[in-house]
C-alpha cells in the first residue's frame, strides 16, 4: 500500500526526525516517548506494513503485562527488565511475523526484524514511567514526526524536484544480507550481552545488533566500511560531547545522526562510483543502528574495557552466523 514511500531516504528521514522530536518531547515534558528511536521506527514499520506496525505496538502491551504478572522482581539490576522483555518480544514477534509471511501478509525483509524488538523497547519504558503518559508521548511524537516528514517530502518533491528514491536501485537485483535462523542468532547475541551486563555492568553494543554486525564483518568490503563508520561516529561524537558537555540521550541522538549520515553518504558515493557494489549488503537501516550502538556504548563505558566486551559479543555472533549459515545449507 505504501511501497512507493518505503524508500531508504524516507526511512532514514523518519528515523532522524523521530529522534529529534522524541528528545525535544522528553526535554519539555520529562516523559520518554517509548524511546528515542520509537517514533521513527513506528513510521518505518507502518510503511513496510500497517498490519505489522499495529501488531508490534499491540505486542508492547502484551509482553509488558506478561512481564509484570510473572517475571517482575524488585531486585533486578537497572537494565535487566529490558533483556527479559527482549527475550519475550523476539519469541512472540518472530512467531507472529512468520505467520504473517506464511499468509502473504508480510514480505520477508531484514527491515521487518526491527518490529521484533520494538515491543520490548516500548514495554521497557512502561516499567520506568506511567503507561498512560508514555502512550500519550508515543502518539504525539509519532504524529509530529509524520507531519514533519510529510512536509519535507511535499516541499522537497514538489517544490525542489528532489527524488526521495535514488538509493533503492542500488539494491535491485543484488544479493543482500540474510540472517539464517535469525531468532537463534539474536538469542545467542542477547544471552552473551546479558551475561556481560550481569557480571560487568556494561551494555556491549545494544541488544540485537551483534548478528547484523557479524553479517557485515564476514564480507571484506562491508567489514571495512562498518569499522570505519564505528570509528568515525565514535571519534566525532566524543569530540562534540567534550566541547558541549552533552550526555545521555542527546549523545545518543548525535551518534544516530552521524551514523545515518555516514551510511547515507557512503551509499551515495557507491551509487555514483560503482553501482554494482553494496557497501552494507542492503542492511543499511540495521547498519545505522549497529554503528550508533557500538559508538555510543563505547563512549558511555569507555573506562570499563568496553571494546573487549563488544569484541567478545561480536565474536560469538560471528560464530553463530557461520553455524546458522552452515545449518541452512545442510538442512536444504
Secondary structure, DSSP 8 states (H G I E B T S, - for coil): --GGG--HHHHHHHHHHHHHHHHHHHHHHS---S-TTHHHHHHHHHHH-HHHHHHHHHHHHHHHHHHHHHT--TT--TTHHHHHHHHHHHHHHHHHHHHHHHTTSS---GGGGHHHHHHHHHHHHHHHS-HHHHHHHHHHHHHHHHHHHHHHHHIIIIIH---S-SSHHHHTTS-----TTHHHHHHHHHHHHHHHHHHH----S-SS-HHHHHHHHTSHHHHHHHHHHHHHHHHHHHHHHHHH---HHHHHHHHHHHHHHHHHHHHHHHHHH-TT--TTTT-HHHHHHHHHHHHHHHHHTTTTTHHHHHHHHHHHHHHHHHHHHHHHHHH-
